[in-house]
Amino acid sequence: MNITTIIELENHEVEDLANAKMVFSQEHLHNNIIETCVECFKKEGSNKILKIEDTMQKVFENIKQKGIIPKQVVDFSFIMPSCERVIHKNDNKNDVPQKVIISFMS
């Protein structure tokens, strides 16, 4: 029997675990629709760009060291924040998706 565990992290939690900031890109799909997603990470205190896969591996290992993920788990998957949203005429705020999902089987 396999058990799947899902860990939901806020963006700031991932950034703290990775010691890097998320860099978002936005693409206009239509006049009123924008897709926002994580393009890469930027290392804290420098301009070094980090690949998403490498950074999420670091996050996974940091969570594992804290004992949240069992030591025998080596494979995992993740979903980065991404969303399509409709822009309303009076909508000035810059909504950024706020959840990262990590899952693994044990």
KELUMLUM-944329 format. One record per residue: residue number from 1; chain; x, y, z of N, C-alpha, C, O in turn. Coordinates in steps of 0.001 Angstrom, whole numbers, padded with zeros to 6 digits. Example, Ala and Ser with C-alpha at 12.3 -4.5 7.8 and 13.67 -1.06 7.14 Angstrom:
! residues 2
@k=1; c=A; n.u=013190; n.v=-005690; n.w=007800; ca.u=012300; ca.v=-004500; ca.w=007800; c.u=013200; c.v=-003300; c.w=007800; o.u=014236; o.v=-003319; o.w=008465
@k=2; c=A; n.u=012850; n.v=-002250; n.w=007080; ca.u=013670; ca.v=-001060; ca.w=007140; c.u=012900; c.v=000030; c.w=007870; o.u=013409; o.v=001138; o.w=008039
This chain:
! residues 106
@k=1; c=A; n.u=000849; n.v=-001175; n.w=000000; ca.u=000000; ca.v=000000; ca.w=000000; c.u=000897; c.v=001241; c.w=000000; o.u=001856; o.v=001332; o.w=000766
@k=2; c=A; n.u=000571; n.v=002168; n.w=-000855; ca.u=001278; ca.v=003442; ca.w=-000898; c.u=000428; c.v=004520; c.w=-000249; o.u=-000790; o.v=004557; o.w=-000420
@k=3; c=A; n.u=001075; n.v=005380; n.w=000483; ca.u=000401; ca.v=006518; ca.w=001110; c.u=000989; c.v=007783; c.w=000516; o.u=002204; o.v=007983; o.w=000542
@k=4; c=A; n.u=000130; n.v=008633; n.w=-000018; ca.u=000584; ca.v=009904; ca.w=-000587; c.u=000381; c.v=011004; c.w=000433; o.u=-000706; o.v=011150; o.w=000994
@k=5; c=A; n.u=001417; n.v=011771; n.w=000671; ca.u=001365; ca.v=012900; ca.w=001600; c.u=001513; c.v=014181; c.w=000805; o.u=002359; o.v=014283; o.w=-000083
@k=6; c=A; n.u=000678; n.v=015159; n.w=001134; ca.u=000732; ca.v=016464; ca.w=000475; c.u=001081; c.v=017512; c.w=001512; o.u=000457; o.v=017588; o.w=002570
@k=7; c=A; n.u=002084; n.v=018319; n.w=001201; ca.u=002496; ca.v=019422; ca.w=002075; c.u=002230; c.v=020713; c.w=001319; o.u=002731; o.v=020906; o.w=000211
@k=8; c=A; n.u=001448; n.v=021587; n.w=001914; ca.u=001128; ca.v=022868; ca.w=001296; c.u=001917; c.v=023960; c.w=002003; o.u=001818; o.v=024114; o.w=003221
@k=9; c=A; n.u=002697; n.v=024714; n.w=001246; ca.u=003549; ca.v=025760; ca.w=001803; c.u=003176; c.v=027121; c.w=001222; o.u=002848; o.v=027240; o.w=000041
@k=10; c=A; n.u=003231; n.v=028128; n.w=002064; ca.u=003057; ca.v=029504; ca.w=001595; c.u=004327; c.v=029909; c.w=000849; o.u=005401; o.v=029366; o.w=001106
@k=11; c=A; n.u=004205; n.v=030854; n.w=-000067; ca.u=005377; ca.v=031323; ca.w=-000818; c.u=006513; c.v=031723; c.w=000108; o.u=007663; o.v=031348; o.w=-000125
@k=12; c=A; n.u=006208; n.v=032479; n.w=001157; ca.u=007269; ca.v=032954; ca.w=002055; c.u=007964; c.v=031799; c.w=002769; o.u=009153; o.v=031892; o.w=003074
@k=13; c=A; n.u=007238; n.v=030706; n.w=003042; ca.u=007857; ca.v=029535; ca.w=003672; c.u=008863; c.v=028879; c.w=002716; o.u=009955; o.v=028488; o.w=003127
@k=14; c=A; n.u=008489; n.v=028765; n.w=001459; ca.u=009387; ca.v=028199; ca.w=000456; c.u=010611; c.v=029088; c.w=000301; o.u=011738; o.v=028596; o.w=000239
@k=15; c=A; n.u=010391; n.v=030392; n.w=000239; ca.u=011510; ca.v=031327; ca.w=000095; c.u=012457; c.v=031247; c.w=001288; o.u=013674; o.v=031315; o.w=001113
@k=16; c=A; n.u=011919; n.v=031102; n.w=002494; ca.u=012762; ca.v=030957; ca.w=003683; c.u=013575; c.v=029666; c.w=003634; o.u=014769; o.v=029672; o.w=003932
@k=17; c=A; n.u=012930; n.v=028557; n.w=003260; ca.u=013617; ca.v=027267; ca.w=003185; c.u=014669; c.v=027240; c.w=002085; o.u=015678; o.v=026545; o.w=002202
@k=18; c=A; n.u=014436; n.v=027994; n.w=001021; ca.u=015352; ca.v=028004; ca.w=-000127; c.u=016403; c.v=029100; c.w=-000030; o.u=017386; o.v=029083; o.w=-000771
@k=19; c=A; n.u=016206; n.v=030047; n.w=000873; ca.u=017068; ca.v=031228; ca.w=000957; c.u=017127; c.v=031935; c.w=-000405; o.u=018185; o.v=032363; o.w=-000867
@k=20; c=A; n.u=015948; n.v=032036; n.w=-001022; ca.u=015841; ca.v=032653; ca.w=-002350; c.u=014419; c.v=033189; c.w=-002530; o.u=013478; o.v=032708; o.w=-001898
@k=21; c=A; n.u=014282; n.v=034177; n.w=-003388; ca.u=012982; ca.v=034795; ca.w=-003678; c.u=012433; c.v=034256; c.w=-004996; o.u=013186; o.v=034002; o.w=-005937
@k=22; c=A; n.u=011121; n.v=034085; n.w=-005052; ca.u=010456; ca.v=033674; ca.w=-006287; c.u=010428; c.v=034846; c.w=-007260; o.u=010184; o.v=035991; o.w=-006878
@k=23; c=A; n.u=010680; n.v=034533; n.w=-008512; ca.u=010575; ca.v=035533; ca.w=-009573; c.u=009382; c.v=035129; c.w=-010431; o.u=009362; o.v=034048; o.w=-011020
@k=24; c=A; n.u=008386; n.v=036016; n.w=-010494; ca.u=007169; ca.v=035725; ca.w=-011238; c.u=007205; c.v=036340; c.w=-012626; o.u=007768; o.v=037416; o.w=-012835
@k=25; c=A; n.u=006602; n.v=035645; n.w=-013558; ca.u=006408; ca.v=036210; ca.w=-014892; c.u=004906; c.v=036325; c.w=-015120; o.u=004116; o.v=035574; o.w=-014548
@k=26; c=A; n.u=004535; n.v=037265; n.w=-015956; ca.u=003131; ca.v=037445; ca.w=-016284; c.u=002990; c.v=037462; c.w=-017802; o.u=003792; o.v=038069; o.w=-018513
@k=27; c=A; n.u=001969; n.v=036792; n.w=-018272; ca.u=001700; ca.v=036756; ca.w=-019704; c.u=000248; c.v=037146; c.w=-019927; o.u=-000658; o.v=036562; o.w=-019332
@k=28; c=A; n.u=000035; n.v=038122; n.w=-020773; ca.u=-001330; ca.v=038532; ca.w=-021108; c.u=-001879; c.v=037546; c.w=-022129; o.u=-001371; o.v=037442; o.w=-023245
@k=29; c=A; n.u=-002928; n.v=036821; n.w=-021731; ca.u=-003540; ca.v=035853; ca.w=-022626; c.u=-004635; c.v=036498; c.w=-023469; o.u=-004930; o.v=036064; o.w=-024583
@k=30; c=A; n.u=-005211; n.v=037521; n.w=-022917; ca.u=-006300; ca.v=038260; ca.w=-023564; c.u=-006338; c.v=039618; c.w=-022890; o.u=-005649; o.v=039822; o.w=-021891
@k=31; c=A; n.u=-007107; n.v=040532; n.w=-023394; ca.u=-007177; ca.v=041869; ca.w=-022799; c.u=-007423; c.v=041847; c.w=-021294; o.u=-006841; o.v=042647; o.w=-020562
@k=32; c=A; n.u=-008268; n.v=040950; n.w=-020828; ca.u=-008637; ca.v=040924; ca.w=-019411; c.u=-008137; c.v=039696; c.w=-018674; o.u=-008546; o.v=039465; o.w=-017536
@k=33; c=A; n.u=-007272; n.v=038907; n.w=-019275; ca.u=-006788; ca.v=037688; ca.w=-018619; c.u=-005262; c.v=037679; c.w=-018607; o.u=-004611; o.v=037867; o.w=-019635
@k=34; c=A; n.u=-004711; n.v=037453; n.w=-017411; ca.u=-003257; ca.v=037364; ca.w=-017244; c.u=-002936; c.v=036020; c.w=-016588; o.u=-003629; o.v=035590; o.w=-015666
@k=35; c=A; n.u=-001890; n.v=035371; n.w=-017067; ca.u=-001396; ca.v=034171; ca.w=-016404; c.u=-000131; c.v=034554; c.w=-015650; o.u=000777; o.v=035163; o.w=-016216
@k=36; c=A; n.u=-000076; n.v=034198; n.w=-014378; ca.u=001088; ca.v=034482; ca.w=-013543; c.u=001692; c.v=033154; c.w=-013104; o.u=000972; o.v=032255; o.w=-012670
@k=37; c=A; n.u=003005; n.v=033029; n.w=-013215; ca.u=003641; ca.v=031800; ca.w=-012739; c.u=005072; c.v=032098; c.w=-012291; o.u=005634; o.v=033146; o.w=-012608
@k=38; c=A; n.u=005642; n.v=031157; n.w=-011554; ca.u=007018; ca.v=031297; ca.w=-011085; c.u=007951; c.v=030951; c.w=-012244; o.u=007864; o.v=029871; o.w=-012830
@k=39; c=A; n.u=008835; n.v=031881; n.w=-012560; ca.u=009787; ca.v=031696; ca.w=-013660; c.u=011084; c.v=031060; c.w=-013159; o.u=011662; o.v=030202; o.w=-013826
@k=40; c=A; n.u=011538; n.v=031493; n.w=-011964; ca.u=012776; ca.v=030991; ca.w=-011371; c.u=012864; c.v=031532; c.w=-009947; o.u=011927; o.v=032157; o.w=-009452
@k=41; c=A; n.u=013992; n.v=031285; n.w=-009300; ca.u=014275; ca.v=031845; ca.w=-007986; c.u=015516; c.v=032730; c.w=-008101; o.u=016359; o.v=032529; o.w=-008975
@k=42; c=A; n.u=015611; n.v=033698; n.w=-007215; ca.u=016778; ca.v=034581; ca.w=-007157; c.u=017377; c.v=034448; c.w=-005760; o.u=016701; o.v=034686; o.w=-004759
@k=43; c=A; n.u=018639; n.v=034071; n.w=-005704; ca.u=019345; ca.v=033860; ca.w=-004433; c.u=019317; c.v=035120; c.w=-003590; o.u=019561; o.v=036216; o.w=-004095
@k=44; c=A; n.u=019016; n.v=034966; n.w=-002294; ca.u=018999; ca.v=036107; ca.w=-001360; c.u=020364; c.v=036782; c.w=-001331; o.u=021389; o.v=036105; o.w=-001243
@k=45; c=A; n.u=020383; n.v=038084; n.w=-001404; ca.u=021620; ca.v=038849; ca.w=-001285; c.u=022487; c.v=038860; c.w=-002523; o.u=023613; o.v=039355; o.w=-002482
@k=46; c=A; n.u=021987; n.v=038321; n.w=-003631; ca.u=022760; ca.v=038355; ca.w=-004875; c.u=021796; c.v=038367; c.w=-006057; o.u=020579; o.v=038320; o.w=-005884
@k=47; c=A; n.u=022353; n.v=038429; n.w=-007238; ca.u=021531; ca.v=038379; ca.w=-008444; c.u=021566; c.v=037006; c.w=-009097; o.u=021131; o.v=036852; o.w=-010239
@k=48; c=A; n.u=022080; n.v=036002; n.w=-008383; ca.u=022212; ca.v=034660; ca.w=-008939; c.u=020824; c.v=034049; c.w=-009163; o.u=020002; o.v=033997; o.w=-008248
@k=49; c=A; n.u=020581; n.v=033592; n.w=-010381; ca.u=019317; ca.v=032963; ca.w=-010742; c.u=019431; c.v=031462; c.w=-010495; o.u=020413; o.v=030833; o.w=-010889
@k=50; c=A; n.u=018426; n.v=030895; n.w=-009843; ca.u=018404; ca.v=029474; ca.w=-009519; c.u=017270; c.v=028787; c.w=-010271; o.u=016182; o.v=029347; o.w=-010403
@k=51; c=A; n.u=017519; n.v=027590; n.w=-010757; ca.u=016483; ca.v=026813; ca.w=-011442; c.u=015428; c.v=026371; c.w=-010429; o.u=015738; o.v=026112; o.w=-009266
@k=52; c=A; n.u=014202; n.v=026290; n.w=-010880; ca.u=013098; ca.v=025876; ca.w=-010008; c.u=013350; c.v=024477; c.w=-009459; o.u=013182; o.v=024247; o.w=-008261
@k=53; c=A; n.u=013749; n.v=023538; n.w=-010316; ca.u=013944; ca.v=022145; ca.w=-009887; c.u=015023; c.v=022040; c.w=-008808; o.u=014842; o.v=021329; o.w=-007819
@k=54; c=A; n.u=016138; n.v=022740; n.w=-008993; ca.u=017228; ca.v=022703; ca.w=-008007; c.u=016792; c.v=023321; c.w=-006682; o.u=017115; o.v=022810; o.w=-005610
@k=55; c=A; n.u=016066; n.v=024408; n.w=-006768; ca.u=015612; ca.v=025097; ca.w=-005559; c.u=014594; c.v=024256; c.w=-004793; o.u=014637; o.v=024188; o.w=-003565
@k=56; c=A; n.u=013688; n.v=023624; n.w=-005515; ca.u=012686; ca.v=022786; ca.w=-004840; c.u=013329; c.v=021533; c.w=-004246; o.u=012848; o.v=021017; o.w=-003237
@k=57; c=A; n.u=014393; n.v=021044; n.w=-004845; ca.u=015144; ca.v=019928; ca.w=-004243; c.u=015714; c.v=020371; c.w=-002896; o.u=015667; o.v=019620; o.w=-001922
@k=58; c=A; n.u=016248; n.v=021585; n.w=-002843; ca.u=016790; ca.v=022130; ca.w=-001592; c.u=015675; c.v=022271; c.w=-000552; o.u=015872; o.v=021924; o.w=000613
@k=59; c=A; n.u=014527; n.v=022767; n.w=-000955; ca.u=013383; ca.v=022899; ca.w=-000041; c.u=012988; c.v=021523; c.w=000492; o.u=012766; o.v=021359; o.w=001692
@k=60; c=A; n.u=012901; n.v=020542; n.w=-000394; ca.u=012562; ca.v=019169; ca.w=-000005; c.u=013553; c.v=018637; c.w=001023; o.u=013154; o.v=018070; o.w=002040
@k=61; c=A; n.u=014841; n.v=018820; n.w=000760; ca.u=015874; ca.v=018325; ca.w=001681; c.u=015796; c.v=019041; c.w=003035; o.u=015989; o.v=018411; o.w=004075
@k=62; c=A; n.u=015520; n.v=020329; n.w=003033; ca.u=015394; ca.v=021085; ca.w=004291; c.u=014194; c.v=020602; c.w=005109; o.u=014282; o.v=020486; o.w=006331
@k=63; c=A; n.u=013085; n.v=020323; n.w=004444; ca.u=011903; ca.v=019796; ca.w=005152; c.u=012205; c.v=018407; c.w=005695; o.u=011789; o.v=018060; o.w=006800
@k=64; c=A; n.u=012925; n.v=017623; n.w=004921; ca.u=013305; ca.v=016276; ca.w=005342; c.u=014201; c.v=016325; c.w=006584; o.u=014029; o.v=015529; o.w=007507
@k=65; c=A; n.u=015161; n.v=017263; n.w=006605; ca.u=016050; ca.v=017410; ca.w=007762; c.u=015280; c.v=017779; c.w=009022; o.u=015694; o.v=017428; o.w=010126
@k=66; c=A; n.u=014168; n.v=018482; n.w=008867; ca.u=013349; ca.v=018865; ca.w=010020; c.u=012489; c.v=017713; c.w=010526; o.u=011812; o.v=017842; o.w=011546
@k=67; c=A; n.u=012516; n.v=016574; n.w=009808; ca.u=011769; ca.v=015396; ca.w=010238; c.u=010322; c.v=015366; c.w=009772; o.u=009572; o.v=014476; o.w=010174
@k=68; c=A; n.u=009917; n.v=016295; n.w=008952; ca.u=008539; ca.v=016329; ca.w=008459; c.u=008342; c.v=015251; c.w=007395; o.u=007273; o.v=014648; o.w=007306
@k=69; c=A; n.u=009373; n.v=015015; n.w=006594; ca.u=009355; ca.v=013974; ca.w=005570; c.u=010266; c.v=012847; c.w=006047; o.u=011397; o.v=013114; o.w=006455
@k=70; c=A; n.u=009803; n.v=011587; n.w=006008; ca.u=010645; ca.v=010468; ca.w=006442; c.u=011948; c.v=010390; c.w=005643; o.u=011972; o.v=010685; o.w=004448
@k=71; c=A; n.u=013019; n.v=009995; n.w=006309; ca.u=014354; ca.v=009953; ca.w=005692; c.u=014429; c.v=009019; c.w=004495; o.u=015221; o.v=009260; o.w=003584
@k=72; c=A; n.u=013620; n.v=007950; n.w=004469; ca.u=013692; ca.v=006987; ca.w=003369; c.u=013049; c.v=007497; c.w=002075; o.u=013231; o.v=006887; o.w=001022
@k=73; c=A; n.u=012308; n.v=008594; n.w=002134; ca.u=011665; ca.v=009145; ca.w=000940; c.u=012713; c.v=009874; c.w=000093; o.u=013421; o.v=010750; o.w=000589
@k=74; c=A; n.u=012803; n.v=009506; n.w=-001186; ca.u=013772; ca.v=010155; ca.w=-002074; c.u=013100; c.v=010846; c.w=-003260; o.u=013655; o.v=011791; o.w=-003820
@k=75; c=A; n.u=011930; n.v=010390; n.w=-003637; ca.u=011222; ca.v=010968; ca.w=-004776; c.u=010079; c.v=011849; c.w=-004299; o.u=009401; o.v=011534; o.w=-003321
@k=76; c=A; n.u=009876; n.v=012956; n.w=-005001; ca.u=008782; ca.v=013851; ca.w=-004669; c.u=008350; c.v=014593; c.w=-005926; o.u=009042; o.v=014570; o.w=-006944
@k=77; c=A; n.u=007227; n.v=015233; n.w=-005845; ca.u=006780; ca.v=016104; ca.w=-006925; c.u=006366; c.v=017428; c.w=-006307; o.u=006169; o.v=017528; o.w=-005096
@k=78; c=A; n.u=006236; n.v=018443; n.w=-007154; ca.u=005817; ca.v=019741; ca.w=-006643; c.u=005002; c.v=020480; c.w=-007688; o.u=005121; o.v=020232; o.w=-008887
@k=79; c=A; n.u=004182; n.v=021380; n.w=-007212; ca.u=003390; ca.v=022258; ca.w=-008063; c.u=003678; c.v=023681; c.w=-007620; o.u=003488; o.v=024030; o.w=-006455
@k=80; c=A; n.u=004135; n.v=024494; n.w=-008551; ca.u=004443; ca.v=025894; ca.w=-008251; c.u=003196; c.v=026751; c.w=-008453; o.u=002278; o.v=026365; o.w=-009178
@k=81; c=A; n.u=003170; n.v=027922; n.w=-007805; ca.u=002018; ca.v=028810; ca.w=-007999; c.u=001862; c.v=029207; c.w=-009458; o.u=002816; o.v=029613; o.w=-010121
@k=82; c=A; n.u=000664; n.v=029081; n.w=-009925; ca.u=000344; ca.v=029489; ca.w=-011286; c.u=-001159; c.v=029729; c.w=-011330; o.u=-001934; o.v=028981; o.w=-010734
@k=83; c=A; n.u=-001553; n.v=030752; n.w=-012024; ca.u=-002988; ca.v=030991; ca.w=-012116; c.u=-003300; c.v=031844; c.w=-013330; o.u=-002468; o.v=032616; o.w=-013807
@k=84; c=A; n.u=-004509; n.v=031685; n.w=-013809; ca.u=-005066; ca.v=032614; ca.w=-014777; c.u=-006058; c.v=033446; c.w=-014004; o.u=-006772; o.v=032930; o.w=-013144
@k=85; c=A; n.u=-006109; n.v=034706; n.w=-014298; ca.u=-007086; ca.v=035522; ca.w=-013594; c.u=-007630; c.v=036596; c.w=-014515; o.u=-006971; o.v=037046; o.w=-015453
@k=86; c=A; n.u=-008836; n.v=036983; n.w=-014219; ca.u=-009488; ca.v=038041; ca.w=-014980; c.u=-009170; c.v=039361; c.w=-014306; o.u=-009265; o.v=039481; o.w=-013085
@k=87; c=A; n.u=-008794; n.v=040349; n.w=-015098; ca.u=-008516; ca.v=041682; ca.w=-014570; c.u=-009774; c.v=042525; c.w=-014752; o.u=-010299; o.v=042653; o.w=-015858
@k=88; c=A; n.u=-010238; n.v=043087; n.w=-013662; ca.u=-011403; ca.v=043960; ca.w=-013712; c.u=-010935; c.v=045393; c.w=-013891; o.u=-009821; o.v=045744; o.w=-013503
@k=89; c=A; n.u=-011782; n.v=046212; n.w=-014475; ca.u=-011429; ca.v=047596; ca.w=-014759; c.u=-010857; c.v=048328; c.w=-013554; o.u=-009886; o.v=049071; o.w=-013690
@k=90; c=A; n.u=-011436; n.v=048133; n.w=-012388; ca.u=-011025; ca.v=048862; ca.w=-011185; c.u=-010067; c.v=048054; c.w=-010309; o.u=-009807; o.v=048425; o.w=-009164
@k=91; c=A; n.u=-009553; n.v=046970; n.w=-010836; ca.u=-008674; ca.v=046091; ca.w=-010061; c.u=-007226; c.v=046529; c.w=-010240; o.u=-006627; o.v=046271; o.w=-011283
@k=92; c=A; n.u=-006658; n.v=047189; n.w=-009230; ca.u=-005283; ca.v=047674; ca.w=-009309; c.u=-004284; c.v=046780; c.w=-008590; o.u=-003076; o.v=046932; o.w=-008770
@k=93; c=A; n.u=-004772; n.v=045852; n.w=-007778; ca.u=-003837; ca.v=045054; ca.w=-006993; c.u=-003202; c.v=043959; c.w=-007838; o.u=-003806; o.v=043449; o.w=-008782
@k=94; c=A; n.u=-001984; n.v=043613; n.w=-007483; ca.u=-001219; ca.v=042609; ca.w=-008191; c.u=-001335; c.v=041290; c.w=-007428; o.u=-000528; o.v=041009; o.w=-006542
@k=95; c=A; n.u=-002327; n.v=040491; n.w=-007770; ca.u=-002531; ca.v=039210; ca.w=-007094; c.u=-001470; c.v=038221; c.w=-007532; o.u=-001268; o.v=038000; o.w=-008726
@k=96; c=A; n.u=-000802; n.v=037634; n.w=-006572; ca.u=000198; ca.v=036618; ca.w=-006861; c.u=-000244; c.v=035347; c.w=-006143; o.u=-000562; o.v=035392; o.w=-004955
@k=97; c=A; n.u=-000269; n.v=034211; n.w=-006849; ca.u=-000654; ca.v=032954; ca.w=-006195; c.u=000252; c.v=032678; c.w=-004998; o.u=001440; o.v=033000; o.w=-005034
@k=98; c=A; n.u=-000297; n.v=032086; n.w=-003944; ca.u=000432; ca.v=031999; ca.w=-002683; c.u=000692; c.v=030589; c.w=-002151; o.u=001065; o.v=030455; o.w=-000986
@k=99; c=A; n.u=000516; n.v=029551; n.w=-002935; ca.u=000717; ca.v=028199; ca.w=-002408; c.u=001652; c.v=027385; c.w=-003294; o.u=001595; o.v=027456; o.w=-004522
@k=100; c=A; n.u=002514; n.v=026609; n.w=-002639; ca.u=003363; ca.v=025621; ca.w=-003309; c.u=002996; c.v=024280; c.w=-002704; o.u=002883; o.v=024156; o.w=-001485
@k=101; c=A; n.u=002809; n.v=023271; n.w=-003553; ca.u=002416; ca.v=021944; ca.w=-003086; c.u=003569; c.v=020970; c.w=-003333; o.u=004071; o.v=020871; o.w=-004453
@k=102; c=A; n.u=003981; n.v=020259; n.w=-002299; ca.u=004965; ca.v=019186; ca.w=-002415; c.u=004249; c.v=017901; c.w=-002028; o.u=003544; o.v=017864; o.w=-001020
@k=103; c=A; n.u=004422; n.v=016855; n.w=-002814; ca.u=003810; ca.v=015568; ca.w=-002471; c.u=004840; c.v=014454; c.w=-002627; o.u=005782; o.v=014556; o.w=-003412
@k=104; c=A; n.u=004628; n.v=013375; n.w=-001844; ca.u=005514; ca.v=012222; ca.w=-001917; c.u=004749; c.v=010990; c.w=-001481; o.u=003731; o.v=011087; o.w=-000796
@k=105; c=A; n.u=005248; n.v=009829; n.w=-001883; ca.u=004624; ca.v=008552; ca.w=-001494; c.u=005547; c.v=007811; c.w=-000549; o.u=006768; o.v=007820; o.w=-000707
@k=106; c=A; n.u=004943; n.v=007172; n.w=000431; ca.u=005742; ca.v=006348; ca.w=001350; c.u=005038; c.v=005049; c.w=001625; o.u=005549; o.v=004217; o.w=002375
